[in-house]
Amino acid sequence: MELRGPMDGDLARQWETDILRMLRKKNAEVGTTEIAGKFTGFSESWMKESFPVNSLKELMEIVRAEEG
């Protein structure tokens, strides 16, 4: 899978929702403010130690496999 250029807003929102759902299912530490505080997009972040991935592509492939 390869994505380039601006993504349709509805598609981006769906990917974000699917990624967050999968991260929560995997017990990743999502939206923590203890380390970085609140910032724009903090609720879409997670602690890498709780769910390590090396790229957005890898994260999206995990989501697709989960839906499977």
PyMOL Python script that loads the backbone (N, CA, C, O; Angstrom):
from pymol import cmd

cmd.read_pdbstr("""\
ATOM      1  N   MET A   1       0.839  -1.164   0.000  1.00  0.00           N
ATOM      2  CA  MET A   1       0.000   0.000   0.000  1.00  0.00           C
ATOM      3  C   MET A   1       0.889   1.233   0.000  1.00  0.00           C
ATOM      4  O   MET A   1       1.881   1.291   0.726  1.00  0.00           O
ATOM      5  N   GLU A   2       0.535   2.211  -0.809  1.00  0.00           N
ATOM      6  CA  GLU A   2       1.283   3.460  -0.841  1.00  0.00           C
ATOM      7  C   GLU A   2       0.293   4.607  -0.930  1.00  0.00           C
ATOM      8  O   GLU A   2      -0.616   4.590  -1.760  1.00  0.00           O
ATOM      9  N   LEU A   3       0.469   5.600  -0.074  1.00  0.00           N
ATOM     10  CA  LEU A   3      -0.383   6.780  -0.095  1.00  0.00           C
ATOM     11  C   LEU A   3       0.476   7.992  -0.398  1.00  0.00           C
ATOM     12  O   LEU A   3       1.591   8.118   0.109  1.00  0.00           O
ATOM     13  N   ARG A   4      -0.035   8.864  -1.208  1.00  0.00           N
ATOM     14  CA  ARG A   4       0.685  10.093  -1.547  1.00  0.00           C
ATOM     15  C   ARG A   4      -0.293  11.244  -1.605  1.00  0.00           C
ATOM     16  O   ARG A   4      -1.492  11.077  -1.824  1.00  0.00           O
ATOM     17  N   GLY A   5       0.272  12.421  -1.399  1.00  0.00           N
ATOM     18  CA  GLY A   5      -0.516  13.634  -1.577  1.00  0.00           C
ATOM     19  C   GLY A   5      -1.615  13.778  -0.561  1.00  0.00           C
ATOM     20  O   GLY A   5      -1.781  12.920   0.305  1.00  0.00           O
ATOM     21  N   PRO A   6      -2.359  14.837  -0.654  1.00  0.00           N
ATOM     22  CA  PRO A   6      -3.404  15.048   0.347  1.00  0.00           C
ATOM     23  C   PRO A   6      -4.431  13.924   0.284  1.00  0.00           C
ATOM     24  O   PRO A   6      -4.817  13.461  -0.789  1.00  0.00           O
ATOM     25  N   MET A   7      -4.856  13.507   1.458  1.00  0.00           N
ATOM     26  CA  MET A   7      -5.856  12.454   1.581  1.00  0.00           C
ATOM     27  C   MET A   7      -7.208  13.117   1.816  1.00  0.00           C
ATOM     28  O   MET A   7      -7.296  14.115   2.531  1.00  0.00           O
ATOM     29  N   ASP A   8      -8.243  12.574   1.228  1.00  0.00           N
ATOM     30  CA  ASP A   8      -9.599  13.041   1.466  1.00  0.00           C
ATOM     31  C   ASP A   8      -9.853  13.088   2.978  1.00  0.00           C
ATOM     32  O   ASP A   8      -9.506  12.149   3.694  1.00  0.00           O
ATOM     33  N   GLY A   9     -10.450  14.164   3.457  1.00  0.00           N
ATOM     34  CA  GLY A   9     -10.679  14.351   4.889  1.00  0.00           C
ATOM     35  C   GLY A   9     -11.470  13.232   5.529  1.00  0.00           C
ATOM     36  O   GLY A   9     -11.147  12.814   6.641  1.00  0.00           O
ATOM     37  N   ASP A  10     -12.503  12.731   4.857  1.00  0.00           N
ATOM     38  CA  ASP A  10     -13.302  11.642   5.418  1.00  0.00           C
ATOM     39  C   ASP A  10     -12.481  10.360   5.522  1.00  0.00           C
ATOM     40  O   ASP A  10     -12.609   9.618   6.496  1.00  0.00           O
ATOM     41  N   LEU A  11     -11.646  10.099   4.530  1.00  0.00           N
ATOM     42  CA  LEU A  11     -10.792   8.916   4.560  1.00  0.00           C
ATOM     43  C   LEU A  11      -9.758   9.038   5.678  1.00  0.00           C
ATOM     44  O   LEU A  11      -9.504   8.072   6.398  1.00  0.00           O
ATOM     45  N   ALA A  12      -9.170  10.209   5.823  1.00  0.00           N
ATOM     46  CA  ALA A  12      -8.182  10.429   6.887  1.00  0.00           C
ATOM     47  C   ALA A  12      -8.824  10.240   8.260  1.00  0.00           C
ATOM     48  O   ALA A  12      -8.226   9.622   9.141  1.00  0.00           O
ATOM     49  N   ARG A  13     -10.017  10.759   8.446  1.00  0.00           N
ATOM     50  CA  ARG A  13     -10.721  10.610   9.721  1.00  0.00           C
ATOM     51  C   ARG A  13     -11.031   9.144   9.999  1.00  0.00           C
ATOM     52  O   ARG A  13     -10.910   8.693  11.138  1.00  0.00           O
ATOM     53  N   GLN A  14     -11.432   8.394   8.969  1.00  0.00           N
ATOM     54  CA  GLN A  14     -11.722   6.971   9.163  1.00  0.00           C
ATOM     55  C   GLN A  14     -10.463   6.203   9.554  1.00  0.00           C
ATOM     56  O   GLN A  14     -10.502   5.357  10.447  1.00  0.00           O
ATOM     57  N   TRP A  15      -9.333   6.500   8.879  1.00  0.00           N
ATOM     58  CA  TRP A  15      -8.073   5.847   9.241  1.00  0.00           C
ATOM     59  C   TRP A  15      -7.699   6.171  10.683  1.00  0.00           C
ATOM     60  O   TRP A  15      -7.286   5.289  11.435  1.00  0.00           O
ATOM     61  N   GLU A  16      -7.845   7.439  11.067  1.00  0.00           N
ATOM     62  CA  GLU A  16      -7.523   7.855  12.430  1.00  0.00           C
ATOM     63  C   GLU A  16      -8.371   7.071  13.432  1.00  0.00           C
ATOM     64  O   GLU A  16      -7.852   6.563  14.426  1.00  0.00           O
ATOM     65  N   THR A  17      -9.663   6.977  13.172  1.00  0.00           N
ATOM     66  CA  THR A  17     -10.569   6.235  14.049  1.00  0.00           C
ATOM     67  C   THR A  17     -10.168   4.768  14.133  1.00  0.00           C
ATOM     68  O   THR A  17     -10.123   4.201  15.225  1.00  0.00           O
ATOM     69  N   ASP A  18      -9.876   4.148  12.995  1.00  0.00           N
ATOM     70  CA  ASP A  18      -9.498   2.742  12.962  1.00  0.00           C
ATOM     71  C   ASP A  18      -8.173   2.504  13.679  1.00  0.00           C
ATOM     72  O   ASP A  18      -8.020   1.508  14.386  1.00  0.00           O
ATOM     73  N   ILE A  19      -7.213   3.415  13.501  1.00  0.00           N
ATOM     74  CA  ILE A  19      -5.916   3.283  14.162  1.00  0.00           C
ATOM     75  C   ILE A  19      -6.086   3.404  15.677  1.00  0.00           C
ATOM     76  O   ILE A  19      -5.542   2.592  16.425  1.00  0.00           O
ATOM     77  N   LEU A  20      -6.830   4.402  16.132  1.00  0.00           N
ATOM     78  CA  LEU A  20      -7.040   4.577  17.570  1.00  0.00           C
ATOM     79  C   LEU A  20      -7.771   3.381  18.174  1.00  0.00           C
ATOM     80  O   LEU A  20      -7.438   2.944  19.276  1.00  0.00           O
ATOM     81  N   ARG A  21      -8.755   2.854  17.470  1.00  0.00           N
ATOM     82  CA  ARG A  21      -9.496   1.680  17.954  1.00  0.00           C
ATOM     83  C   ARG A  21      -8.543   0.490  18.118  1.00  0.00           C
ATOM     84  O   ARG A  21      -8.592  -0.215  19.126  1.00  0.00           O
ATOM     85  N   MET A  22      -7.683   0.274  17.130  1.00  0.00           N
ATOM     86  CA  MET A  22      -6.732  -0.829  17.202  1.00  0.00           C
ATOM     87  C   MET A  22      -5.728  -0.618  18.336  1.00  0.00           C
ATOM     88  O   MET A  22      -5.413  -1.558  19.065  1.00  0.00           O
ATOM     89  N   LEU A  23      -5.221   0.618  18.489  1.00  0.00           N
ATOM     90  CA  LEU A  23      -4.258   0.902  19.555  1.00  0.00           C
ATOM     91  C   LEU A  23      -4.867   0.646  20.928  1.00  0.00           C
ATOM     92  O   LEU A  23      -4.214   0.081  21.805  1.00  0.00           O
ATOM     93  N   ARG A  24      -6.098   1.054  21.113  1.00  0.00           N
ATOM     94  CA  ARG A  24      -6.774   0.805  22.398  1.00  0.00           C
ATOM     95  C   ARG A  24      -6.979  -0.694  22.618  1.00  0.00           C
ATOM     96  O   ARG A  24      -6.812  -1.193  23.731  1.00  0.00           O
ATOM     97  N   LYS A  25      -7.338  -1.398  21.566  1.00  0.00           N
ATOM     98  CA  LYS A  25      -7.525  -2.851  21.656  1.00  0.00           C
ATOM     99  C   LYS A  25      -6.222  -3.539  22.063  1.00  0.00           C
ATOM    100  O   LYS A  25      -6.238  -4.543  22.777  1.00  0.00           O
ATOM    101  N   LYS A  26      -5.088  -2.987  21.600  1.00  0.00           N
ATOM    102  CA  LYS A  26      -3.771  -3.553  21.916  1.00  0.00           C
ATOM    103  C   LYS A  26      -3.210  -3.003  23.221  1.00  0.00           C
ATOM    104  O   LYS A  26      -2.059  -3.268  23.569  1.00  0.00           O
ATOM    105  N   ASN A  27      -4.027  -2.237  23.943  1.00  0.00           N
ATOM    106  CA  ASN A  27      -3.643  -1.646  25.227  1.00  0.00           C
ATOM    107  C   ASN A  27      -2.482  -0.672  25.129  1.00  0.00           C
ATOM    108  O   ASN A  27      -1.687  -0.559  26.062  1.00  0.00           O
ATOM    109  N   ALA A  28      -2.375   0.030  24.015  1.00  0.00           N
ATOM    110  CA  ALA A  28      -1.363   1.075  23.876  1.00  0.00           C
ATOM    111  C   ALA A  28      -1.757   2.253  24.760  1.00  0.00           C
ATOM    112  O   ALA A  28      -2.942   2.511  24.973  1.00  0.00           O
ATOM    113  N   GLU A  29      -0.774   2.951  25.264  1.00  0.00           N
ATOM    114  CA  GLU A  29      -0.999   4.122  26.102  1.00  0.00           C
ATOM    115  C   GLU A  29      -1.331   5.299  25.182  1.00  0.00           C
ATOM    116  O   GLU A  29      -0.433   5.965  24.667  1.00  0.00           O
ATOM    117  N   VAL A  30      -2.631   5.550  24.980  1.00  0.00           N
ATOM    118  CA  VAL A  30      -3.116   6.530  24.000  1.00  0.00           C
ATOM    119  C   VAL A  30      -3.479   7.849  24.678  1.00  0.00           C
ATOM    120  O   VAL A  30      -4.069   7.867  25.759  1.00  0.00           O
ATOM    121  N   GLY A  31      -3.110   8.965  24.017  1.00  0.00           N
ATOM    122  CA  GLY A  31      -3.525  10.290  24.458  1.00  0.00           C
ATOM    123  C   GLY A  31      -3.026  10.682  25.830  1.00  0.00           C
ATOM    124  O   GLY A  31      -3.721  11.391  26.557  1.00  0.00           O
ATOM    125  N   THR A  32      -1.841  10.240  26.200  1.00  0.00           N
ATOM    126  CA  THR A  32      -1.316  10.580  27.517  1.00  0.00           C
ATOM    127  C   THR A  32      -0.815  12.021  27.551  1.00  0.00           C
ATOM    128  O   THR A  32      -0.144  12.464  26.619  1.00  0.00           O
ATOM    129  N   THR A  33      -1.129  12.743  28.600  1.00  0.00           N
ATOM    130  CA  THR A  33      -0.664  14.124  28.749  1.00  0.00           C
ATOM    131  C   THR A  33       0.443  14.227  29.788  1.00  0.00           C
ATOM    132  O   THR A  33       1.028  15.297  29.959  1.00  0.00           O
ATOM    133  N   GLU A  34       0.741  13.139  30.483  1.00  0.00           N
ATOM    134  CA  GLU A  34       1.717  13.173  31.565  1.00  0.00           C
ATOM    135  C   GLU A  34       3.122  13.543  31.086  1.00  0.00           C
ATOM    136  O   GLU A  34       3.865  14.200  31.814  1.00  0.00           O
ATOM    137  N   ILE A  35       3.490  13.137  29.891  1.00  0.00           N
ATOM    138  CA  ILE A  35       4.854  13.378  29.415  1.00  0.00           C
ATOM    139  C   ILE A  35       4.937  14.638  28.566  1.00  0.00           C
ATOM    140  O   ILE A  35       5.802  15.480  28.805  1.00  0.00           O
ATOM    141  N   ALA A  36       4.069  14.784  27.592  1.00  0.00           N
ATOM    142  CA  ALA A  36       4.185  15.902  26.653  1.00  0.00           C
ATOM    143  C   ALA A  36       3.162  17.000  26.901  1.00  0.00           C
ATOM    144  O   ALA A  36       3.238  18.059  26.277  1.00  0.00           O
ATOM    145  N   GLY A  37       2.220  16.776  27.787  1.00  0.00           N
ATOM    146  CA  GLY A  37       1.175  17.764  27.997  1.00  0.00           C
ATOM    147  C   GLY A  37       0.149  17.712  26.881  1.00  0.00           C
ATOM    148  O   GLY A  37       0.145  16.794  26.060  1.00  0.00           O
ATOM    149  N   LYS A  38      -0.714  18.702  26.866  1.00  0.00           N
ATOM    150  CA  LYS A  38      -1.733  18.766  25.810  1.00  0.00           C
ATOM    151  C   LYS A  38      -1.189  19.582  24.651  1.00  0.00           C
ATOM    152  O   LYS A  38      -0.581  20.633  24.852  1.00  0.00           O
ATOM    153  N   PHE A  39      -1.407  19.102  23.454  1.00  0.00           N
ATOM    154  CA  PHE A  39      -1.008  19.794  22.234  1.00  0.00           C
ATOM    155  C   PHE A  39      -1.999  19.396  21.159  1.00  0.00           C
ATOM    156  O   PHE A  39      -2.724  18.415  21.325  1.00  0.00           O
ATOM    157  N   THR A  40      -2.046  20.124  20.074  1.00  0.00           N
ATOM    158  CA  THR A  40      -2.961  19.797  18.991  1.00  0.00           C
ATOM    159  C   THR A  40      -2.644  18.395  18.489  1.00  0.00           C
ATOM    160  O   THR A  40      -1.531  18.131  18.036  1.00  0.00           O
ATOM    161  N   GLY A  41      -3.610  17.508  18.569  1.00  0.00           N
ATOM    162  CA  GLY A  41      -3.416  16.136  18.129  1.00  0.00           C
ATOM    163  C   GLY A  41      -3.000  15.182  19.228  1.00  0.00           C
ATOM    164  O   GLY A  41      -2.724  14.015  18.949  1.00  0.00           O
ATOM    165  N   PHE A  42      -2.943  15.652  20.498  1.00  0.00           N
ATOM    166  CA  PHE A  42      -2.481  14.763  21.566  1.00  0.00           C
ATOM    167  C   PHE A  42      -3.371  13.535  21.718  1.00  0.00           C
ATOM    168  O   PHE A  42      -2.887  12.471  22.103  1.00  0.00           O
ATOM    169  N   SER A  43      -4.657  13.662  21.424  1.00  0.00           N
ATOM    170  CA  SER A  43      -5.549  12.511  21.597  1.00  0.00           C
ATOM    171  C   SER A  43      -5.329  11.450  20.528  1.00  0.00           C
ATOM    172  O   SER A  43      -5.829  10.331  20.654  1.00  0.00           O
ATOM    173  N   GLU A  44      -4.579  11.792  19.466  1.00  0.00           N
ATOM    174  CA  GLU A  44      -4.252  10.828  18.419  1.00  0.00           C
ATOM    175  C   GLU A  44      -2.835  10.293  18.585  1.00  0.00           C
ATOM    176  O   GLU A  44      -2.300   9.661  17.675  1.00  0.00           O
ATOM    177  N   SER A  45      -2.228  10.540  19.733  1.00  0.00           N
ATOM    178  CA  SER A  45      -0.857  10.086  19.954  1.00  0.00           C
ATOM    179  C   SER A  45      -0.842   8.919  20.934  1.00  0.00           C
ATOM    180  O   SER A  45      -1.826   8.662  21.627  1.00  0.00           O
ATOM    181  N   TRP A  46       0.277   8.226  20.982  1.00  0.00           N
ATOM    182  CA  TRP A  46       0.434   7.134  21.931  1.00  0.00           C
ATOM    183  C   TRP A  46       1.910   7.010  22.275  1.00  0.00           C
ATOM    184  O   TRP A  46       2.777   7.514  21.561  1.00  0.00           O
ATOM    185  N   MET A  47       2.176   6.332  23.379  1.00  0.00           N
ATOM    186  CA  MET A  47       3.549   6.104  23.810  1.00  0.00           C
ATOM    187  C   MET A  47       4.125   4.965  22.980  1.00  0.00           C
ATOM    188  O   MET A  47       3.603   3.850  22.993  1.00  0.00           O
ATOM    189  N   LYS A  48       5.193   5.250  22.265  1.00  0.00           N
ATOM    190  CA  LYS A  48       5.786   4.259  21.373  1.00  0.00           C
ATOM    191  C   LYS A  48       6.190   2.992  22.124  1.00  0.00           C
ATOM    192  O   LYS A  48       6.120   1.892  21.575  1.00  0.00           O
ATOM    193  N   GLU A  49       6.612   3.148  23.376  1.00  0.00           N
ATOM    194  CA  GLU A  49       7.001   1.979  24.168  1.00  0.00           C
ATOM    195  C   GLU A  49       5.833   1.023  24.381  1.00  0.00           C
ATOM    196  O   GLU A  49       6.034  -0.181  24.543  1.00  0.00           O
ATOM    197  N   SER A  50       4.614   1.556  24.379  1.00  0.00           N
ATOM    198  CA  SER A  50       3.449   0.704  24.609  1.00  0.00           C
ATOM    199  C   SER A  50       2.970   0.018  23.331  1.00  0.00           C
ATOM    200  O   SER A  50       2.231  -0.964  23.392  1.00  0.00           O
ATOM    201  N   PHE A  51       3.392   0.534  22.174  1.00  0.00           N
ATOM    202  CA  PHE A  51       3.062  -0.089  20.892  1.00  0.00           C
ATOM    203  C   PHE A  51       4.029   0.437  19.841  1.00  0.00           C
ATOM    204  O   PHE A  51       3.725   1.412  19.155  1.00  0.00           O
ATOM    205  N   PRO A  52       5.195  -0.200  19.707  1.00  0.00           N
ATOM    206  CA  PRO A  52       6.212   0.306  18.778  1.00  0.00           C
ATOM    207  C   PRO A  52       5.897  -0.025  17.316  1.00  0.00           C
ATOM    208  O   PRO A  52       5.588  -1.167  16.976  1.00  0.00           O
ATOM    209  N   VAL A  53       5.980   0.978  16.479  1.00  0.00           N
ATOM    210  CA  VAL A  53       5.912   0.830  15.028  1.00  0.00           C
ATOM    211  C   VAL A  53       6.962   1.756  14.427  1.00  0.00           C
ATOM    212  O   VAL A  53       7.377   2.727  15.060  1.00  0.00           O
ATOM    213  N   ASN A  54       7.386   1.455  13.212  1.00  0.00           N
ATOM    214  CA  ASN A  54       8.449   2.231  12.585  1.00  0.00           C
ATOM    215  C   ASN A  54       7.962   3.213  11.533  1.00  0.00           C
ATOM    216  O   ASN A  54       8.719   4.081  11.097  1.00  0.00           O
ATOM    217  N   SER A  55       6.698   3.085  11.119  1.00  0.00           N
ATOM    218  CA  SER A  55       6.198   3.987  10.078  1.00  0.00           C
ATOM    219  C   SER A  55       4.671   3.994  10.092  1.00  0.00           C
ATOM    220  O   SER A  55       4.032   3.094  10.635  1.00  0.00           O
ATOM    221  N   LEU A  56       4.114   5.023   9.488  1.00  0.00           N
ATOM    222  CA  LEU A  56       2.668   5.095   9.334  1.00  0.00           C
ATOM    223  C   LEU A  56       2.185   3.947   8.458  1.00  0.00           C
ATOM    224  O   LEU A  56       1.120   3.380   8.701  1.00  0.00           O
ATOM    225  N   LYS A  57       2.958   3.609   7.453  1.00  0.00           N
ATOM    226  CA  LYS A  57       2.604   2.490   6.574  1.00  0.00           C
ATOM    227  C   LYS A  57       2.473   1.199   7.380  1.00  0.00           C
ATOM    228  O   LYS A  57       1.514   0.448   7.200  1.00  0.00           O
ATOM    229  N   GLU A  58       3.437   0.938   8.269  1.00  0.00           N
ATOM    230  CA  GLU A  58       3.379  -0.262   9.104  1.00  0.00           C
ATOM    231  C   GLU A  58       2.132  -0.240   9.984  1.00  0.00           C
ATOM    232  O   GLU A  58       1.457  -1.259  10.126  1.00  0.00           O
ATOM    233  N   LEU A  59       1.824   0.909  10.571  1.00  0.00           N
ATOM    234  CA  LEU A  59       0.648   1.048  11.419  1.00  0.00           C
ATOM    235  C   LEU A  59      -0.625   0.769  10.625  1.00  0.00           C
ATOM    236  O   LEU A  59      -1.518   0.073  11.109  1.00  0.00           O
ATOM    237  N   MET A  60      -0.712   1.300   9.427  1.00  0.00           N
ATOM    238  CA  MET A  60      -1.888   1.082   8.591  1.00  0.00           C
ATOM    239  C   MET A  60      -2.016  -0.379   8.168  1.00  0.00           C
ATOM    240  O   MET A  60      -3.127  -0.899   8.071  1.00  0.00           O
ATOM    241  N   GLU A  61      -0.890  -1.044   7.917  1.00  0.00           N
ATOM    242  CA  GLU A  61      -0.928  -2.470   7.574  1.00  0.00           C
ATOM    243  C   GLU A  61      -1.421  -3.309   8.741  1.00  0.00           C
ATOM    244  O   GLU A  61      -2.131  -4.292   8.534  1.00  0.00           O
ATOM    245  N   ILE A  62      -1.057  -2.939   9.970  1.00  0.00           N
ATOM    246  CA  ILE A  62      -1.530  -3.650  11.160  1.00  0.00           C
ATOM    247  C   ILE A  62      -3.041  -3.490  11.274  1.00  0.00           C
ATOM    248  O   ILE A  62      -3.752  -4.452  11.562  1.00  0.00           O
ATOM    249  N   VAL A  63      -3.525  -2.281  11.049  1.00  0.00           N
ATOM    250  CA  VAL A  63      -4.966  -2.025  11.112  1.00  0.00           C
ATOM    251  C   VAL A  63      -5.694  -2.883  10.070  1.00  0.00           C
ATOM    252  O   VAL A  63      -6.707  -3.513  10.377  1.00  0.00           O
ATOM    253  N   ARG A  64      -5.182  -2.903   8.861  1.00  0.00           N
ATOM    254  CA  ARG A  64      -5.827  -3.693   7.798  1.00  0.00           C
ATOM    255  C   ARG A  64      -5.852  -5.183   8.157  1.00  0.00           C
ATOM    256  O   ARG A  64      -6.850  -5.861   7.914  1.00  0.00           O
ATOM    257  N   ALA A  65      -4.760  -5.691   8.733  1.00  0.00           N
ATOM    258  CA  ALA A  65      -4.699  -7.102   9.136  1.00  0.00           C
ATOM    259  C   ALA A  65      -5.699  -7.394  10.250  1.00  0.00           C
ATOM    260  O   ALA A  65      -6.316  -8.459  10.269  1.00  0.00           O
ATOM    261  N   GLU A  66      -5.859  -6.458  11.170  1.00  0.00           N
ATOM    262  CA  GLU A  66      -6.821  -6.624  12.269  1.00  0.00           C
ATOM    263  C   GLU A  66      -8.250  -6.707  11.755  1.00  0.00           C
ATOM    264  O   GLU A  66      -9.078  -7.443  12.294  1.00  0.00           O
ATOM    265  N   GLU A  67      -8.526  -5.941  10.703  1.00  0.00           N
ATOM    266  CA  GLU A  67      -9.878  -5.909  10.148  1.00  0.00           C
ATOM    267  C   GLU A  67     -10.174  -7.143   9.309  1.00  0.00           C
ATOM    268  O   GLU A  67     -11.328  -7.519   9.102  1.00  0.00           O
ATOM    269  N   GLY A  68      -9.109  -7.755   8.838  1.00  0.00           N
ATOM    270  CA  GLY A  68      -9.139  -8.807   8.066  1.00  0.00           C
ATOM    271  C   GLY A  68      -9.591  -9.813   7.341  1.00  0.00           C
ATOM    272  O   GLY A  68      -8.802 -10.562   6.764  1.00  0.00           O
TER     273      GLY A  68
END
""", "prot")
cmd.dss("prot")
cmd.show_as("cartoon", "prot")
cmd.util.cbc("prot")
cmd.orient("prot")
